Amino acid sequence: MSVIVNESNVSKQLSEFWGLENLGIEAEVSVCVREREENIDNDIMSEFEAGISYQNKRDLEIFLSKRINTKRYLLQAAGRLFDPVGFIGPYTIRIKCKIQEIWCLGLGWDDKLPKQLEVSWNKWCNEIHYLSEINIPRYYFQNSLPSNATTIQLHCFSDASKKAYGTVAYLCIELNDGNIISSFVASKGRVAPLKTLSIPRLELMRALSSSRLNDKIATALALPVSRFYWTDSSITYYWIKGDFNRHKVFVKNRIKEIQKLSDPKKWHYCKGKDSPADLISRGLPLNDLKNNKTWWHGPKWLTMKQTEYMAIIFRTYN
């Protein structure tokens, strides 16, 4: 309740200020304040509890229901999805790829989309209602960090395709009873650059993003975590393990930074089908993403003891 009251006071002060400046939006602010005060027990409260809420998607649904199949409208829709942590990365990467396609066609802002793009754009829009079915817990492990946790591990997976590349991180804790729990932490996805790059170079770029993401998460958590990095590219794997001075500038600079941010000994190879980052590089419909255990918890072997899954991966790789 105190959060609502404080927000109300601040909003009223801003309303008075805007009124003095003749900005003409004080009515909108007061309506917003009243709505929040009248809906304390509804979905709006989830915004204050978790910071981000997919429950309140009404604005986006209304916006998309009146959609116009133009470049301008598509960009406006993409900008309305606020997902800084990357919870729905495999879904948002699809619209990012469409934006790049449209840009390459040289369409005007209000030109109608080609038929093929229009179909995929409509399909993406029609999935938006599934956002209300995705529930993000406040804690990684149901409650705060369990007191009986013996080890904490941070795993980052990276993958790339010709269209996009991505990385996703998971936190794993082992309890003193031997059970291991894994949980999604964050993801990052990017569209592949227009300048054609080989898949190994794209994989290397994603490995670099994986190193950066892992470093930022470990710093933010301020916990004694063991870090692990996974790639399904054997070329990238051996590049990171080797001497960066052997390579040309592009590869050399990226390997150098990767080795600075991460311990090369902590890099491991895994099969592409085991990598959750594959979902970012290829995209996934929202209906499939909401119940995808690999995305929300990582591959099954993350809940095994390290000696066990390392033995399995070693046998598979060899």
N, C-alpha and C positions, 0 to 999 in steps of 0.2 A: 504493500500500500504506500509506503514511504517513497518508493520510486515513482509511482503515479503522481503523488502530491508534488514532489520536486519537479517532475517534468511539467506539471500543470503550471507551477509558479514561473518556471523559466519561460514556458510558452507564452504566458500572459505578459511577461516583461518584454519579450520579443514583439508581441502583438502591439503593445503600446509604442515601442520604438518605431516599428514599421508604420504605425498610424501617424506618428509625427513626421515621418519622411514621405507620407502620402503614397506608400507603395500599394495600398489597396488590397492586401491579402490577409488582413487581420480576421476577417470572417472565416476564411478557410482554416486558419490556425485554431480559432475557438471551436469550430465544429470538430476538428481533429481531437482536441482536448476532451470535449464532451464524449465523443465516441469511445475514447480510451477509458474514461472514468465509468462509463455505463457498461463496459464489456470486460470488467476486471476478471470475471470467472470464465471468459471465453478464450478462444484461441489466441487473442491478442496478448495474453499474459505470457505465452511461450516466447514472445520476442524478448521480454525482459529476463526470462529464465535462461535462455540459451544464446541470445544475441542475434541469431538468424532464425527466421521461421519460414518454412515452406507451407505452413497451414494457411497463411493469408495470401493466397495467390489470386484473389478476386480481380485485382487490378489488371494483372497480366492476361487472365482469361478473357476479360471484357475487351481488352486491347486487341487480342488475337481474333476474337469473334468478328471484329469489324475489319479484318485484315485486307490489305490491298497487295497484290502480288507484284511489288516493285522493289527495287534496290533500297530505296529510302525506308520503306516500311520494314523490310527485313532487318536492316541495321538497327532500327529503333527497337524492334522486338528483342534482338540479341543483347542490346544494352540494358534491357530491363531485368535480365537474369543476374542476380548478385550472388556469386558463389566463389568467394575468395579462397576458401579452404579446398575447393575442388571436390566436394561431395558427389556432384553429378558430372564429373569431368568427361566420361564417355558420351554423355548426352550433349553437352555444350560444344564439344570439339566438332560435332557434326555440323552445327550451324556456322562455326568458324570456317570450316572447309568450304561451305557453300558461299560464304562471303568472298573468299578468295577466288572461287570459280567465277562469280558474278563480276568481280573486279577485272579479271582477265578478259572477259567478254567486251569490256569497254561500254557497258550500258549506261544510259543517262539515269539520273536519280529517280525519275518517274516513268521510265520505260518499263513495259511489262516483261516479266521473266519468261525465258524460253520454256516450252512445255515440260521438258524433262526436269528442269530445276523447279518449276512450279509444283510438280507432283511431289518431289522430295521435300520441298518447303512446307507444303500442306500436311504431309505425313508427320513432319517434325512438330508442327503446331498442334496437331490432333493428339499428340502424346502428353501435352502439358498438364492435363488433369491428373496424371499419375503422381505429380509432385506432392499432392496431399496425402499420398499413401507412403511416402518416405519419411520415416521418423528418425531423427538424429538424436541419440542420447547425449545428455550433458557430460557424462563421464565416459572415459574410454572403457572402463570395466564395471559397468552397472553402478558402482559407487566410487568413492575416491580411491586412491592407490591402496590396495590391501596391505595391511600391516604384516601379513605372513608371506609377502613376496620375497623371494630369495635372489632372483636375477631379473634384470630388465634389459631387453634387446630392442634395437631399432633397425628395421629392415627396409631397404629401398630397392624397388624393382624398376628397371628402365626398358623401354622398347621403342621401336620406330618402324614406320612404313613409309611409302612414297608420299602419302598425303599428310601424315602427322606423326608426332613423336611425343612420348610422355613418360612420367615417373610417378610412382605412388609409394607411400610410406606406411608401415605398420609398426605398432608397438606390441611387444610380446612380454609377458611376465610369467615367471615360473613360481608357483606357490610351494610352500614347504611340504605339501602332501604329494608333490610331483606333477600336479596338473599344470598345464600351460594354456594361457588365454591370449588370443591375439585380437587386435582392434585396429581399424582404419584410423589414420592420423590426418593425412593430407595428400593431395595429388596436384600435379601441374601438367598441363597439356598445351602444345603449340602446333600450329600448322607448319608444315615443311616449307622452307623458303622457296620462292619462285625460281631462284637460280638453282639449276639441277645439281643435286649432290648425290653421291653414291650412298647406298644403304649403310655401309660401314661408317661413313662420316656422320650420317644422321644418328646412327647408334651411339657414336662417340659424343655428339652434342647432347644426347639425352643422358648419357652416363655422367656428363658434366653437370647437367641440371639435377641429376640424382644426388651427386656429391654436395651440391649447394643446398638442396632441400634437406638432406640428412643433417648437414651442419647447422642449419637454421633451427631445425626442430630440436636437436640435442641441446643447443644453446638456450632456447626458450624454455625447455622443460627443466633444465638445471638439475638433472638427475644422473646418477652414475649408470649410464647406459652403455652397452656393448653395441657397436655399430657393424652392420653387415650390408653389402651391396650386391645386387644380382643383375646379370645381363644374359640375354639369350644369344648374344653375338660372340662367337669364339674369337673373331678378329679383334673386337674391342677388348675382350678379356685379356688377350696376349699383349695388346698395345699397352694397357694399363700396367701389366706386370713387368713390362720391359723398360728400356732406356728411352726416354723421350727425345734425346738428342739424335737418335737415328732417323728421325722423320722430318718431313718438310714442315714449313711454318704452321700451316693450318692444324695439322694433327699434333705437332710438337707442343704448341701453346695450350691446347686443350688437355693433353695428357699431363702436362706440367702442372696445371691448376688442379686436375683431379688428384694427382699424387700429393699435392699440397693440402687439399681439404680432407683426403681420406687415406687410410693405410692400404696400399695395394694388396697386402696379404688378406685383407677383409673382403676383397672382391671375389665373387664366385660365379660359376656358370650354372644356369638352369634352363630347362627346356622351355620353348616358347609357350606351350600350352599351360605351363605352370605359372607363367608371369602375368599378374593382374594388369600390368602396364600395357599388355597387348590390347586390353579393352579400350584404352585411351587412344592408341595409335590407329585403331580401326573403327572406333565408335560403337555405340550400343543403344538400342531403343530403350526408352525410359521404363517401359513395362518389364523388360528383361533385367534391367539394372537393379530395380528395387529389391528383388529377392536373390540377387546374385551373391552367394556366400563367398566366392573367390574375391569379389570386389570389396566387400565389407570386412572380411577377416583374413584375406590372403590365402595362398594355397594350403591345402590340408596339412602338409608336412611342417608348417610353421608351429603347429601345436605338439610336435614331437620333440624329443630331446635333441640337442645339437649333434651329438655323436651319431644318433640314429639317422637323421635326415641327411647329414653329410655323407654317410656311408651309402645311402640310397642314391644320392646325386652322383657320387663318385663312380658307382657301378654303372649307372645310366650313361654317363658321359664317356666312359671308357668302353 
